[in-house]
Amino acid sequence: MKNFLIIILIASIFVAAGCAKKEERKEIVAQINDYYMSIEDFNQDLRALTIYRPQSIKTMEDKMEILNDLVEKEILLQVAQTLNLDKDKKFIRAIENYWKQSLLVLLIQKKAKEISDSIHIYDDEVMDYYKQLKLRNPEMKLLPDIKRDIKRSLRRERETEMMQKWLDDLKEKSYIKINEEVLKNMELK
């Protein structure tokens, strides 16, 4: 029994080692100096470049054209790093701004989805809204003709209100101190 366990243990080690080697090994599409572009890297760049025209890559020539563009881009990036442009204050500031904007977009998208998923527009709300519209404009179309538009409008209003309430709540919970004197004397550049 003991020998059987040892054999299973040794077999498991060989299987695990074999799997690890398969995962580590990546096929390389191109090497540019010390950079190795894997198939995964190439496909990721290809998807980003062809997001609006994925059907445009059909032939080997198309792939080579894209690959040559990516090689040129990588060479330029390597030169920029050699010149330490990646440590330049303007570059770092631009990356910080991009990072902030991207993070804000992700947060807003996440919160907007959360809010949107929580909103339900009921028929009685649509009817009330329609009656208000009808009072202002007696020649308004019939409810069945504009019900979808009313629901969409009510949803947008509610989403906007809830998003603003969320932001107001965040501001209320935050410590904010504004130095108006500095603001007043500050020169804009």
ROSE-4610 file (N, C-alpha, C; in Angstrom, 1 decimal, always signed):
// ROSE-4610
residu = [M/M/M/K/K/K/N/N/N/F/F/F/L/L/L/I/I/I/I/I/I/I/I/I/L/L/L/I/I/I/A/A/A/S/S/S/I/I/I/F/F/F/V/V/V/A/A/A/A/A/A/G/G/G/C/C/C/A/A/A/K/K/K/K/K/K/E/E/E/E/E/E/R/R/R/K/K/K/E/E/E/I/I/I/V/V/V/A/A/A/Q/Q/Q/I/I/I/N/N/N/D/D/D/Y/Y/Y/Y/Y/Y/M/M/M/S/S/S/I/I/I/E/E/E/D/D/D/F/F/F/N/N/N/Q/Q/Q/D/D/D/L/L/L/R/R/R/A/A/A/L/L/L/T/T/T/I/I/I/Y/Y/Y/R/R/R/P/P/P/Q/Q/Q/S/S/S/I/I/I/K/K/K/T/T/T/M/M/M/E/E/E/D/D/D/K/K/K/M/M/M/E/E/E/I/I/I/L/L/L/N/N/N/D/D/D/L/L/L/V/V/V/E/E/E/K/K/K/E/E/E/I/I/I/L/L/L/L/L/L/Q/Q/Q/V/V/V/A/A/A/Q/Q/Q/T/T/T/L/L/L/N/N/N/L/L/L/D/D/D/K/K/K/D/D/D/K/K/K/K/K/K/F/F/F/I/I/I/R/R/R/A/A/A/I/I/I/E/E/E/N/N/N/Y/Y/Y/W/W/W/K/K/K/Q/Q/Q/S/S/S/L/L/L/L/L/L/V/V/V/L/L/L/L/L/L/I/I/I/Q/Q/Q/K/K/K/K/K/K/A/A/A/K/K/K/E/E/E/I/I/I/S/S/S/D/D/D/S/S/S/I/I/I/H/H/H/I/I/I/Y/Y/Y/D/D/D/D/D/D/E/E/E/V/V/V/M/M/M/D/D/D/Y/Y/Y/Y/Y/Y/K/K/K/Q/Q/Q/L/L/L/K/K/K/L/L/L/R/R/R/N/N/N/P/P/P/E/E/E/M/M/M/K/K/K/L/L/L/L/L/L/P/P/P/D/D/D/I/I/I/K/K/K/R/R/R/D/D/D/I/I/I/K/K/K/R/R/R/S/S/S/L/L/L/R/R/R/R/R/R/E/E/E/R/R/R/E/E/E/T/T/T/E/E/E/M/M/M/M/M/M/Q/Q/Q/K/K/K/W/W/W/L/L/L/D/D/D/D/D/D/L/L/L/K/K/K/E/E/E/K/K/K/S/S/S/Y/Y/Y/I/I/I/K/K/K/I/I/I/N/N/N/E/E/E/E/E/E/V/V/V/L/L/L/K/K/K/N/N/N/M/M/M/E/E/E/L/L/L/K/K/K]
num = [1/1/1/2/2/2/3/3/3/4/4/4/5/5/5/6/6/6/7/7/7/8/8/8/9/9/9/10/10/10/11/11/11/12/12/12/13/13/13/14/14/14/15/15/15/16/16/16/17/17/17/18/18/18/19/19/19/20/20/20/21/21/21/22/22/22/23/23/23/24/24/24/25/25/25/26/26/26/27/27/27/28/28/28/29/29/29/30/30/30/31/31/31/32/32/32/33/33/33/34/34/34/35/35/35/36/36/36/37/37/37/38/38/38/39/39/39/40/40/40/41/41/41/42/42/42/43/43/43/44/44/44/45/45/45/46/46/46/47/47/47/48/48/48/49/49/49/50/50/50/51/51/51/52/52/52/53/53/53/54/54/54/55/55/55/56/56/56/57/57/57/58/58/58/59/59/59/60/60/60/61/61/61/62/62/62/63/63/63/64/64/64/65/65/65/66/66/66/67/67/67/68/68/68/69/69/69/70/70/70/71/71/71/72/72/72/73/73/73/74/74/74/75/75/75/76/76/76/77/77/77/78/78/78/79/79/79/80/80/80/81/81/81/82/82/82/83/83/83/84/84/84/85/85/85/86/86/86/87/87/87/88/88/88/89/89/89/90/90/90/91/91/91/92/92/92/93/93/93/94/94/94/95/95/95/96/96/96/97/97/97/98/98/98/99/99/99/100/100/100/101/101/101/102/102/102/103/103/103/104/104/104/105/105/105/106/106/106/107/107/107/108/108/108/109/109/109/110/110/110/111/111/111/112/112/112/113/113/113/114/114/114/115/115/115/116/116/116/117/117/117/118/118/118/119/119/119/120/120/120/121/121/121/122/122/122/123/123/123/124/124/124/125/125/125/126/126/126/127/127/127/128/128/128/129/129/129/130/130/130/131/131/131/132/132/132/133/133/133/134/134/134/135/135/135/136/136/136/137/137/137/138/138/138/139/139/139/140/140/140/141/141/141/142/142/142/143/143/143/144/144/144/145/145/145/146/146/146/147/147/147/148/148/148/149/149/149/150/150/150/151/151/151/152/152/152/153/153/153/154/154/154/155/155/155/156/156/156/157/157/157/158/158/158/159/159/159/160/160/160/161/161/161/162/162/162/163/163/163/164/164/164/165/165/165/166/166/166/167/167/167/168/168/168/169/169/169/170/170/170/171/171/171/172/172/172/173/173/173/174/174/174/175/175/175/176/176/176/177/177/177/178/178/178/179/179/179/180/180/180/181/181/181/182/182/182/183/183/183/184/184/184/185/185/185/186/186/186/187/187/187/188/188/188/189/189/189]
x = [+0.8/+0.0/+0.9/+2.0/+2.9/+3.5/+3.9/+4.6/+3.6/+2.3/+1.3/+1.1/+1.1/+1.0/+2.2/+3.4/+4.6/+4.5/+4.1/+4.0/+3.0/+1.8/+0.8/+1.4/+2.1/+2.7/+3.7/+4.6/+5.6/+4.9/+3.9/+3.2/+2.5/+1.9/+1.3/+2.3/+3.5/+4.5/+4.9/+5.1/+5.4/+4.3/+3.0/+1.9/+1.8/+2.0/+2.0/+3.1/+4.3/+5.4/+5.2/+4.6/+4.3/+3.3/+2.3/+1.3/+1.9/+2.7/+3.3/+4.2/+4.9/+5.8/+4.9/+3.8/+2.9/+2.3/+2.0/+1.4/+2.5/+3.7/+4.8/+5.2/+5.2/+5.6/+4.6/+5.0/+4.1/+4.8/+3.9/+4.4/+4.7/+5.8/+6.2/+6.0/+5.3/+5.0/+6.2/+6.8/+7.9/+8.8/+10.1/+11.0/+11.5/+11.4/+11.9/+12.9/+14.2/+15.2/+15.0/+14.8/+14.6/+13.1/+12.2/+10.7/+10.3/+9.5/+9.0/+7.5/+6.9/+5.5/+4.8/+4.0/+3.3/+2.1/+1.5/+0.3/-0.8/-0.8/-1.8/-1.6/-0.3/-0.1/-0.5/-0.2/-0.6/-2.1/-2.8/-4.3/-4.9/-4.3/-4.9/-4.7/-3.6/-3.4/-4.2/-4.4/-5.2/-6.6/-7.2/-8.5/-8.7/-7.7/-7.8/-7.8/-7.0/-6.9/-8.0/-8.7/-9.7/-11.1/-11.3/-12.5/-13.7/-13.5/-14.6/-14.7/-13.6/-13.6/-12.9/-13.5/-12.8/-12.7/-13.6/-13.7/-12.6/-11.9/-10.9/-9.6/-9.3/-8.1/-8.5/-8.2/-8.6/-7.4/-6.3/-5.2/-4.0/-3.0/-1.7/-1.0/-1.3/-0.8/-1.4/-2.7/-3.3/-2.6/-2.4/-1.8/-0.3/+0.4/+1.7/+1.8/+0.8/+0.7/+0.5/-0.4/-0.7/+0.5/+1.1/+2.3/+3.5/+3.7/+4.7/+4.4/+3.2/+2.8/+3.1/+2.8/+3.1/+4.6/+5.3/+6.8/+7.3/+6.9/+7.3/+7.0/+5.8/+5.3/+6.2/+6.5/+7.4/+8.8/+9.3/+10.6/+10.6/+9.6/+9.5/+9.3/+8.6/+8.4/+9.8/+10.5/+11.8/+12.8/+12.7/+13.6/+13.2/+11.8/+11.3/+11.8/+11.8/+12.3/+13.8/+14.5/+16.0/+16.3/+15.5/+15.6/+15.0/+14.5/+13.9/+12.7/+12.0/+10.8/+9.7/+9.8/+8.8/+8.9/+10.0/+10.2/+10.0/+9.6/+9.4/+8.2/+8.2/+7.1/+5.8/+5.9/+4.7/+4.1/+4.9/+4.4/+3.7/+4.4/+3.8/+2.5/+2.5/+1.2/+0.1/+0.5/-0.5/-1.1/-0.2/-0.6/-1.5/-1.1/-1.9/-3.3/-3.4/-4.7/-5.5/-4.9/-5.5/-6.1/-5.2/-5.6/-6.8/-6.8/-7.9/-9.2/-9.1/-10.3/-10.8/-9.9/-10.4/-11.0/-10.5/-11.0/-12.4/-12.5/-13.8/-14.9/-14.5/-15.4/-15.9/-14.9/-15.3/-16.3/-16.0/-16.8/-18.2/-18.3/-19.6/-20.4/-19.7/-20.4/-20.9/-20.1/-20.6/-21.8/-21.7/-22.8/-24.0/-23.8/-25.0/-25.7/-24.9/-25.6/-26.3/-25.7/-26.3/-27.6/-27.6/-28.8/-29.9/-29.4/-30.3/-31.0/-30.3/-30.8/-31.8/-31.7/-32.6/-33.9/-34.0/-35.1/-36.2/-37.4/-38.6/-39.6/-40.1/-41.1/-42.4/-43.4/-44.7/-45.7/-46.7/-47.7/-48.4/-48.7/-49.4/-48.5/-47.2/-46.3/-46.3/-46.4/-46.4/-47.7/-48.8/-50.1/-50.2/-49.6/-49.6/-48.8/-47.7/-46.8/-47.5/-48.2/-48.9/-50.0/-50.7/-51.8/-51.3/-50.1/-49.5/-49.1/-48.6/-48.3/-49.5/-50.6/-51.8/-52.5/-52.3/-52.8/-52.1/-50.8/-50.0/-50.2/-50.5/-50.6/-51.8/-53.0/-54.2/-54.1/-53.3/-53.1/-52.1/-51.6/-50.6/-51.1/-50.1/-50.4/-51.0/-51.6/-52.2/-51.2/-51.5/-50.6/-49.8/-50.5/-49.8/-48.7/-48.9/-47.9/-46.7/-46.8/-45.6/-45.2/-45.8/-45.6/-44.1/-43.4/-42.0/-41.2/-41.5/-40.7/-40.9/-42.1/-42.3/-41.6/-41.6/-40.8/-39.3/-38.8/-37.4/-37.1/-38.0/-37.8/-37.8/-38.8/-38.9/-37.7/-37.2/-36.0/-34.8/-34.6/-33.4/-33.5/-34.7/-34.9/-34.5/-35.0/-34.8/-33.3/-32.7/-31.2/-30.4/-30.8/-30.0/-30.2/-31.5/-31.7/-31.0/-31.0/-30.3/-28.8/-28.3/-26.8/-26.4/-27.2/-26.9/-27.0/-28.0/-28.2/-27.0/-26.5/-25.4/-24.2/-23.9/-22.8/-22.9/-24.2/-24.4/-24.1/-24.5/-24.3/-22.8/-22.0/-20.6/-19.9/-20.4/-19.8/-20.1/-21.4/-21.8/-20.9/-20.5/-19.8/-18.3/-17.8/-16.4/-16.1/-14.8/-14.3/-13.8/-14.4/-14.0/-13.8/-12.6/-12.3/-11.8/-12.4/-12.0/-11.4/-10.2/-9.6/-9.9/-11.0/-11.5/-10.5/-9.7/-8.7/-7.7/-7.2/-6.2/-6.8/-8.1/-8.8/-9.0/-9.3/-9.6/-8.3/-7.2/-5.9/-5.1/-5.6/-4.9/-5.1/-3.9/-3.9/-4.1/-5.0/-5.2/-4.2/-3.7/-2.6/-3.2]
y = [-1.2/+0.0/+1.2/+1.2/+2.3/+2.6/+1.6/+1.7/+2.3/+1.9/+2.4/+3.9/+4.4/+5.8/+6.6/+6.0/+6.6/+6.7/+5.7/+5.7/+6.8/+6.9/+7.9/+9.3/+9.5/+10.8/+11.2/+10.2/+10.5/+10.8/+10.0/+10.2/+11.6/+12.0/+13.3/+14.4/+14.3/+15.3/+15.4/+14.3/+14.3/+15.0/+14.6/+15.2/+16.7/+17.1/+18.5/+19.3/+18.7/+19.3/+19.4/+18.4/+18.4/+19.5/+19.6/+20.7/+22.1/+22.2/+23.5/+23.9/+23.0/+23.3/+23.7/+23.0/+23.4/+24.8/+25.2/+26.5/+27.6/+27.3/+28.3/+28.5/+27.5/+27.6/+28.4/+29.5/+30.3/+30.3/+30.3/+30.4/+31.9/+32.2/+33.5/+33.9/+35.0/+35.5/+36.2/+37.1/+37.9/+38.2/+38.5/+39.0/+40.3/+41.3/+42.6/+43.0/+42.9/+43.0/+42.0/+42.5/+41.7/+41.4/+41.9/+41.7/+40.5/+39.6/+38.5/+38.7/+38.8/+39.0/+37.6/+37.2/+35.9/+36.0/+34.9/+34.9/+35.6/+35.4/+36.1/+37.7/+38.1/+39.6/+40.1/+39.3/+39.7/+39.8/+38.7/+38.7/+39.9/+40.2/+41.3/+42.6/+42.8/+44.1/+44.0/+42.9/+42.7/+43.1/+42.6/+42.9/+44.4/+45.0/+46.5/+47.3/+46.8/+47.6/+47.3/+46.2/+45.9/+45.8/+46.5/+46.5/+46.9/+47.8/+48.3/+47.6/+46.8/+46.1/+44.7/+43.8/+42.5/+41.7/+41.8/+41.0/+41.4/+42.5/+43.0/+42.2/+41.4/+40.5/+39.2/+38.9/+37.7/+36.9/+37.5/+36.9/+37.0/+36.2/+36.2/+37.6/+38.2/+39.6/+40.6/+40.4/+41.3/+41.1/+39.9/+39.6/+40.2/+40.0/+40.6/+42.1/+42.7/+44.2/+44.7/+44.0/+44.4/+44.1/+43.0/+42.6/+43.6/+44.0/+45.0/+46.3/+46.7/+47.9/+47.8/+46.6/+46.4/+46.3/+45.8/+45.7/+47.2/+48.0/+49.4/+50.1/+49.9/+50.5/+50.1/+48.8/+48.3/+48.9/+49.0/+49.6/+51.0/+51.8/+53.2/+53.2/+52.3/+52.3/+52.0/+51.1/+50.8/+52.0/+52.7/+53.9/+54.9/+55.1/+56.1/+55.7/+54.4/+54.0/+54.2/+54.0/+54.2/+55.7/+56.5/+58.0/+58.4/+57.5/+57.7/+58.6/+58.6/+59.4/+58.8/+57.6/+57.0/+57.5/+58.2/+58.8/+60.3/+60.9/+62.3/+62.7/+63.9/+64.3/+64.5/+65.0/+65.2/+63.8/+62.9/+61.5/+60.9/+61.0/+60.5/+61.1/+62.5/+63.2/+62.7/+62.5/+62.1/+60.7/+59.8/+58.5/+58.6/+59.4/+59.6/+60.1/+61.1/+61.6/+60.5/+59.7/+58.6/+57.6/+57.3/+56.3/+56.8/+58.1/+58.7/+58.6/+59.0/+59.0/+57.6/+56.7/+55.3/+54.7/+55.1/+54.6/+55.2/+56.5/+57.2/+56.5/+56.3/+55.7/+54.3/+53.5/+52.2/+52.3/+53.2/+53.4/+53.9/+54.8/+55.4/+54.3/+53.5/+52.4/+51.4/+51.0/+50.0/+50.6/+51.8/+52.4/+52.5/+53.0/+53.2/+51.9/+50.8/+49.5/+49.0/+49.3/+48.9/+49.7/+51.0/+51.8/+51.3/+51.2/+50.8/+49.4/+48.5/+47.2/+47.3/+48.3/+48.5/+49.2/+49.8/+50.7/+49.8/+50.1/+49.4/+50.6/+50.7/+51.6/+50.9/+51.3/+50.6/+51.3/+50.6/+51.1/+52.3/+52.3/+53.5/+54.8/+54.6/+55.8/+56.3/+55.4/+55.7/+56.5/+56.0/+56.6/+58.0/+58.1/+59.5/+60.5/+60.0/+60.9/+61.2/+60.3/+60.5/+61.5/+61.4/+62.4/+63.8/+63.9/+65.3/+65.8/+65.0/+65.4/+65.8/+65.0/+65.2/+66.6/+66.9/+68.2/+69.4/+69.2/+70.3/+70.3/+69.1/+69.1/+68.1/+68.6/+67.8/+67.0/+67.4/+66.6/+65.5/+65.2/+64.2/+62.8/+62.1/+60.7/+59.9/+58.8/+57.8/+57.1/+56.7/+56.1/+54.9/+54.0/+52.8/+53.2/+54.4/+54.8/+55.4/+55.8/+56.5/+55.9/+54.8/+54.2/+53.8/+53.2/+52.9/+54.1/+55.2/+56.4/+57.0/+57.0/+57.5/+56.6/+55.3/+54.5/+54.8/+55.0/+55.3/+56.6/+57.6/+58.9/+58.9/+58.2/+58.0/+57.3/+56.3/+55.5/+56.4/+57.2/+58.1/+59.2/+59.7/+60.7/+60.0/+58.9/+58.2/+57.8/+57.4/+57.1/+58.3/+59.4/+60.7/+61.1/+61.0/+61.4/+60.5/+59.2/+58.3/+58.5/+58.7/+58.9/+60.2/+61.3/+62.5/+62.3/+61.6/+61.3/+60.6/+59.6/+58.8/+59.7/+60.6/+61.5/+62.5/+63.0/+63.9/+63.2/+62.0/+61.2/+61.1/+60.8/+60.6/+61.9/+63.0/+64.3/+64.6/+64.3/+64.6/+63.8/+62.6/+61.7/+62.1/+62.9/+63.2/+64.5/+64.6/+65.9/+66.7/+67.9/+68.8/+70.2/+70.7/+72.1/+72.9/+74.0/+74.8/+76.1/+76.5/+77.7/+78.7/+79.5/+80.4/+81.6/+81.9/+83.0/+82.6/+81.4/+80.8/+80.7/+80.2/+80.1/+81.4/+82.4/+83.8/+84.4/+84.2/+84.8/+83.9/+82.8/+81.8/+82.3/+82.3/+82.6/+81.3/+81.4/+80.2/+80.2/+79.1/+79.0/+78.1]
z = [+0.0/+0.0/+0.0/+0.8/+0.9/-0.5/-1.2/-2.5/-3.5/-3.4/-4.3/-4.1/-2.9/-2.6/-3.1/-3.0/-3.5/-5.0/-5.7/-7.1/-7.6/-6.9/-7.2/-7.0/-5.9/-5.6/-6.7/-7.1/-8.1/-9.5/-9.8/-11.1/-11.1/-9.9/-9.8/-10.0/-9.5/-9.7/-11.1/-11.8/-13.3/-14.1/-13.8/-14.5/-14.2/-13.0/-12.7/-13.4/-13.4/-14.0/-15.5/-16.1/-17.5/-17.9/-17.0/-17.3/-17.1/-16.1/-15.9/-17.1/-17.7/-18.8/-20.0/-20.2/-21.3/-21.2/-19.9/-19.7/-19.9/-19.5/-19.6/-21.0/-21.9/-23.2/-24.1/-24.7/-25.5/-26.9/-27.9/-29.2/-29.5/-30.1/-30.4/-31.8/-32.0/-33.4/-34.0/-33.1/-33.5/-32.3/-32.6/-31.6/-32.1/-31.2/-31.5/-30.4/-30.7/-29.7/-28.5/-27.3/-26.2/-25.9/-26.8/-26.6/-27.5/-26.8/-27.5/-27.6/-28.8/-29.0/-29.2/-28.2/-28.2/-29.1/-29.4/-30.2/-29.4/-28.1/-27.3/-27.4/-27.3/-27.5/-28.8/-29.9/-31.2/-31.4/-30.9/-31.0/-30.2/-29.0/-28.3/-29.0/-29.6/-30.4/-31.6/-32.2/-33.4/-33.1/-32.0/-31.6/-31.4/-30.8/-30.5/-31.8/-32.7/-34.0/-34.9/-34.8/-35.8/-35.1/-34.0/-33.3/-34.2/-35.1/-35.9/-37.3/-37.6/-38.8/-38.7/-37.8/-37.6/-38.8/-39.8/-41.0/-42.0/-41.7/-42.6/-42.7/-41.7/-41.7/-42.2/-43.4/-44.1/-44.6/-45.1/-45.7/-44.9/-45.3/-44.7/-44.9/-46.0/-46.3/-45.3/-45.0/-44.0/-42.6/-42.2/-40.9/-40.9/-42.0/-42.1/-42.0/-42.6/-42.6/-41.2/-40.5/-39.1/-38.2/-38.4/-37.7/-37.9/-39.1/-39.4/-38.7/-38.7/-37.9/-36.5/-35.9/-34.5/-34.2/-35.1/-35.0/-35.0/-35.9/-35.9/-34.6/-34.2/-32.9/-31.8/-31.7/-30.6/-30.7/-31.9/-32.0/-31.5/-31.9/-31.4/-29.9/-29.3/-27.9/-27.2/-27.8/-27.2/-27.3/-28.4/-28.5/-27.5/-27.3/-26.3/-24.9/-24.6/-23.3/-23.2/-24.2/-24.2/-23.9/-24.4/-24.2/-22.9/-22.1/-20.8/-20.9/-22.0/-22.2/-21.3/-20.9/-20.1/-18.6/-18.3/-17.0/-17.0/-18.2/-18.3/-17.6/-16.9/-16.0/-16.8/-18.1/-18.9/-19.2/-19.5/-19.8/-18.6/-17.5/-16.2/-15.9/-16.1/-15.8/-16.7/-18.0/-19.0/-18.6/-18.2/-17.7/-16.5/-15.5/-14.4/-14.7/-15.7/-16.1/-16.8/-17.7/-18.3/-17.3/-16.3/-15.3/-14.6/-14.2/-13.4/-14.2/-15.5/-16.4/-16.6/-16.8/-17.0/-15.8/-14.6/-13.4/-13.1/-13.4/-13.3/-14.2/-15.4/-16.4/-15.9/-15.4/-14.9/-13.7/-12.8/-11.6/-12.0/-12.9/-13.4/-14.1/-15.0/-15.7/-14.7/-13.7/-12.7/-11.9/-11.5/-10.7/-11.6/-12.8/-13.7/-14.0/-14.1/-14.3/-13.1/-11.9/-10.6/-10.5/-10.8/-10.7/-11.7/-12.9/-14.0/-13.7/-13.1/-12.8/-11.7/-10.9/-9.7/-10.0/-11.2/-11.6/-12.3/-11.8/-12.4/-12.7/-13.9/-14.3/-14.4/-13.7/-13.7/-14.5/-15.0/-15.9/-15.3/-14.0/-13.4/-13.5/-13.4/-13.5/-15.0/-15.9/-17.3/-17.6/-17.0/-17.2/-16.6/-15.4/-14.8/-15.6/-16.1/-16.9/-18.2/-18.8/-20.0/-19.8/-18.7/-18.4/-18.3/-17.6/-17.5/-18.9/-19.7/-21.1/-21.9/-21.7/-22.4/-22.0/-20.7/-20.2/-20.9/-21.1/-21.7/-23.2/-23.8/-25.2/-25.5/-25.7/-25.9/-27.2/-28.1/-29.4/-29.3/-28.2/-27.9/-28.6/-29.1/-29.6/-28.5/-29.0/-28.0/-27.2/-26.0/-25.1/-25.7/-26.4/-26.9/-27.9/-28.6/-29.6/-29.0/-27.8/-27.1/-25.8/-25.4/-24.1/-23.9/-25.0/-24.9/-24.6/-25.4/-25.2/-23.8/-23.3/-21.9/-20.9/-21.1/-20.1/-20.2/-21.4/-21.6/-20.9/-21.1/-20.5/-19.0/-18.4/-17.0/-16.4/-17.1/-16.7/-16.6/-17.7/-17.7/-16.6/-16.4/-15.3/-14.0/-13.7/-12.4/-12.3/-13.4/-13.4/-13.0/-13.6/-13.4/-11.9/-11.4/-10.1/-9.1/-9.3/-8.4/-8.5/-9.7/-9.8/-9.0/-9.2/-8.5/-7.0/-6.5/-5.1/-4.6/-5.3/-4.9/-4.8/-5.8/-5.7/-4.6/-4.3/-3.2/-1.9/-1.8/-0.5/-0.3/-1.4/-1.3/-0.8/-1.4/-1.0/+0.4/+0.8/+2.2/+3.2/+2.9/+3.8/+3.7/+2.8/+2.6/+3.3/+3.7/+4.3/+3.1/+3.0/+1.9/+2.5/+2.2/+2.7/+1.5/+1.2/+0.1/+0.6/+0.2/+0.5/-0.5/-0.3/-1.3/-1.6/-0.6/-0.7/-1.8/-1.7/-2.6/-4.0/-4.0/-5.3/-6.0/-5.2/-5.7/-6.3/-5.7/-6.1/-7.1/-7.4/-8.3/-9.7/-10.4/-11.9/-12.7/-13.6/-14.5/-15.6/-15.9/-17.0/-18.1]
